[in-house]
Each structure stands twice: as C-alpha cells, then as structure tokens.
Amino acid sequence: MSVTNISFKRIQQLAIPAIVAGIAEPVLSSTDAAVVGNIPEFGTESLAAVGIVGTFLSALIWILGQTRSAISAIISQNLGAGKIGDLRSFPAQAIFFNIGLSIIVLASTYFFVEEIFTLLNAEGIILEFSIDYYNIRVWGFPLTLFTFAVFGIFRGLQNTFWPMIIAAIGAGLNIALDFALVYGIDGILEPMGVVGAAWASLIAQILMAILSFILILKKTKVSLRLVLPLHFEMRRLVSMSFNLFLRSLALNAALILSTREAAALGKEYIAAHTIAFNIWIFTAFFLDGYGAAGNILGGKILGERNFKNLWKLTKKVNLYNIAVATLLVLIGLALYYPLGLLFNKDPKVLQLFYGMFFMVLICLPFNAVAFTLDSIFKGLGEMGYLRNVLLSATIFGFIPVLYLSKYQEWGLIGIWLALIVWIAWRGAALIIKYYRKYLPLARA
C-alpha cells in the first residue's frame, strides 16, 4: 500500500477547493446580511433580524452538520486501511440518518419560532422580520444536511473538488437572487425585502442539494439505495455524531449567548455585532480549508498507522493556516472601514462596528491553530475529547468572561473578549492533547 502523499501540492489540491466549498454557507448568510442591511427603509432592523436568525440557523446546521466530519473520518480511515470495499451500504445509511435528524429538529423548532427569537431579545419590527425570514429559510435545513452528508462522503474519498463546484454554483446563485429579490427589478419584480433574501437562500440550497445528488451518483461508485441491515460502522457514526452533537451544543451556546447579549444592548449593537460575526464566520470557514486537508489526510494516515507522517502533516497545515490568518488580518486592516460600509450605512452602527472590529482581527491567529487541530482531531476520530474541550471552554472560559464584561459594561468589546478566550482555550487544550498522545507515537 502506498504512503499517503502530504506534499505541498497535494495539500493545496485538497485545501483550496475545501475553502471554496466551506464558505458557501457563510456566504449565504453574509450576502443576505449585506444586501438587507442596505435596504433604504428599515435597513438596520432587517440586518438585526438576519443576524439573529442567521445565528440560530447556523447553530442548528453546525449541531447536525457535524455528522459530515464523522462520515468523512470513517470513510477516510477505512480507505487508509484498505477496507473501503466493506463500506458499500454505509454511505446511504449515513445520508438517511442525517436527513432524519434534520426533520426531527425542524419539527421541534418550527412552531416555537416567536418564543425562540423573543428569548434572543428580538422585539417589535425586528421580531416580525425574524419570523418572516426564518419561516422560509428553515425549509432549506434538511437540504443543507443532505448536502453536508454528501460533502462528507467526497471528503472521505479524498475529493474536495466536486463539493467546491457545488458550493460555488450555490453561492453565485444566492448572490444574484439576493439583489434581484430584495431590491426588485424595475418594471418586472417588486422589492421583497427580508423575505426576498430568505427565498434567495432557499433556492440556492435546493440547487446545491440537486447537484449533490447528481454528482455523488455520477462521480463515485456510491449507491444511495438504502439497504438493511445496518452497517456495523453506523454504531461508530452514531457515537461520533452524539459526541459532536454535545460539542456543538456547547459551541452554539457561546455563539447564541453572544448574540443575545448584543441584542440586549440595542438594535444598533446587534446590527454591528452581526457585521462582525458574519466577517468572523467567513474567515473561520476560510481557515477551515487547510483544516479540512488535515482532516481528510489525517484520517487516511491513521488508517495506515503512519504516525511520523501524521506529525509532518500536522506541522504543515498549521503553518499554512497561520500564514493565511496573517494575510486575513492584513486584509482586514486594509479594508477596516470599507467592510463596515458594505453591510450598513447607519452612522451609529458603523461607529460601534469600527470601535470593536479590531477584536475580530485579534481572534484570527487563535482561530488558525484551534480550527486546524480541531479538524485533524475529527479525522482521527477523537470526538469525545473534542466534546470535552468545547464544554470546558464554554463553561469555564467563555461564560465567566462574558458575564464579567456585562457587569463591567464593556459592551461589544467584552463580548468579543469572551470569544477570544473561548477560542484560545480550545487551541491550547488540543495542543496539549496532541503532544501527550500523538507526538510520542511519531517518535517511537
């Protein structure tokens, strides 16, 4: 069996398409935010509503979308061990598992949206816009989970090209529809405002799901025919997914609490926080590209039991991602003021945003290390440890700093200080684990 290729060229072949594919979901939300934030009437309220709903939907997607990592890890490990032929019935079962989970979650939240967004401090016209936006976008949730499952299969098979194509087409369509539906087309289509942004995202998600279905059948030998009995790897998928589910609950608790506290400060504060959050999410998924390469190759290398190669891979992808984070910081500094204007023109919103955006930039190097190691650990199947790291970072790092900052009235800067501590905690815990467990194996 040949040794897994971890050359610079091979890592770029996986990472660059993964970056494009990874930013599709934040592009959907960020485009919605930027377009509705510039509506002449109620732009700030629309931006606040999209920020609140976007945070909640992202939470749901990330909680269940983690099955993508579990699917990818199982397939890549079996590929590395030369047992890929034993997984014939597994992909279809994994996809149906993902869709089933999404339908359960959708049904359990759909009838309580007003209560959910009220809990997130939405009120008045912001609450109305939030409900209108959510009631359309939510139907794309099962489609996104299906697409994520297909992406997990492609990743496990060491292919990030087709997910990139699907994501790029979906993001491009969403941007075009956002402008057409939100602002309208003179003499052809009336402006639809926030509702138009929701329809733009939903239509893009429908197209991405259709393309995923076609390409998984055309470009792989994977069958989507559900065959019983359950594959023995389904037990491991459920176990991994459950740990990632708990992990994501902790992750999204932090993100939702930060949004809730920003909303409690006022509509201009939540609007400014939404701008910062969308930029942060965009850069996070951008950084996740090299993490994806580490995830994909790391799982295969583990299947080969080649720990020396694993150590080399870990050093390379971390170095590349730190370089990318540095570049993103420089771009953020260069575009410090234009980025705010892209999303909103309200002077008070922009003043608040410019007063705290430097915190987002400070966060990026910590993101690079934490997200890269997080992805590698997913490929290694270390879901239990990842769960514990997120729980401890949220309970003992993020929450105390968040409420200390609230008590001290530090505003948005305090909220983002809590997020920086949260990310740094995660990165430090993963470094310690790697040095204790995998580095000794590489030196043996």
Secondary structure as the mmCIF struct_conf table of DSSP 4:
data_model
#
loop_
_struct_conf.conf_type_id
_struct_conf.id
_struct_conf.beg_label_comp_id
_struct_conf.beg_label_asym_id
_struct_conf.beg_label_seq_id
_struct_conf.end_label_comp_id
_struct_conf.end_label_asym_id
_struct_conf.end_label_seq_id
HELX_LH_PP_P HELX_LH_PP_P1 SER A 2 ASN A 5
HELX_RH_AL_P HELX_RH_AL_P1 PHE A 8 GLY A 22
TURN_TY1_P TURN_TY1_P1 ILE A 23 ILE A 23
HELX_RH_AL_P HELX_RH_AL_P2 ALA A 24 VAL A 36
TURN_TY1_P TURN_TY1_P2 GLY A 37 ASN A 38
TURN_TY1_P TURN_TY1_P3 PRO A 40 PHE A 42
HELX_RH_AL_P HELX_RH_AL_P3 GLY A 43 GLY A 65
TURN_TY1_P TURN_TY1_P4 GLN A 66 GLN A 66
HELX_RH_AL_P HELX_RH_AL_P4 THR A 67 GLY A 80
TURN_TY1_P TURN_TY1_P5 ALA A 81 GLY A 82
HELX_RH_3T_P HELX_RH_3T_P1 ILE A 84 LEU A 87
TURN_TY1_P TURN_TY1_P6 ARG A 88 SER A 89
HELX_RH_AL_P HELX_RH_AL_P5 PHE A 90 TYR A 110
TURN_TY1_P TURN_TY1_P7 PHE A 111 PHE A 112
HELX_RH_AL_P HELX_RH_AL_P6 VAL A 113 LEU A 119
TURN_TY1_P TURN_TY1_P8 LEU A 120 ASN A 121
HELX_RH_AL_P HELX_RH_AL_P7 GLY A 124 ARG A 137
HELX_RH_3T_P HELX_RH_3T_P2 VAL A 138 GLY A 140
HELX_RH_AL_P HELX_RH_AL_P8 PHE A 141 GLY A 156
TURN_TY1_P TURN_TY1_P9 LEU A 157 GLN A 158
HELX_RH_AL_P HELX_RH_AL_P9 PHE A 161 TYR A 183
STRN STRN1 ILE A 185 ILE A 185
TURN_TY1_P TURN_TY1_P10 ASP A 186 ILE A 188
STRN STRN2 LEU A 189 LEU A 189
HELX_RH_AL_P HELX_RH_AL_P10 GLY A 193 LYS A 218
BEND BEND1 LYS A 219 THR A 220
BEND BEND2 LEU A 228 PRO A 229
TURN_TY1_P TURN_TY1_P11 PHE A 232 PHE A 232
HELX_RH_AL_P HELX_RH_AL_P11 GLU A 233 LEU A 265
HELX_RH_AL_P HELX_RH_AL_P12 LYS A 267 GLU A 304
TURN_TY1_P TURN_TY1_P12 ARG A 305 ARG A 305
HELX_RH_AL_P HELX_RH_AL_P13 PHE A 307 ALA A 334
TURN_TY1_P TURN_TY1_P13 LEU A 335 LEU A 335
HELX_RH_AL_P HELX_RH_AL_P14 TYR A 336 PHE A 343
HELX_RH_AL_P HELX_RH_AL_P15 PRO A 347 TYR A 354
TURN_TY1_P TURN_TY1_P14 GLY A 355 MET A 356
HELX_RH_AL_P HELX_RH_AL_P16 PHE A 357 GLY A 379
TURN_TY1_P TURN_TY1_P15 LEU A 380 GLY A 381
HELX_RH_AL_P HELX_RH_AL_P17 MET A 383 SER A 392
HELX_RH_PI_P HELX_RH_PI_P1 ALA A 393 PHE A 398
HELX_RH_AL_P HELX_RH_AL_P18 ILE A 399 GLN A 408
TURN_TY1_P TURN_TY1_P16 GLU A 409 GLU A 409
HELX_RH_AL_P HELX_RH_AL_P19 GLY A 411 ARG A 443
#
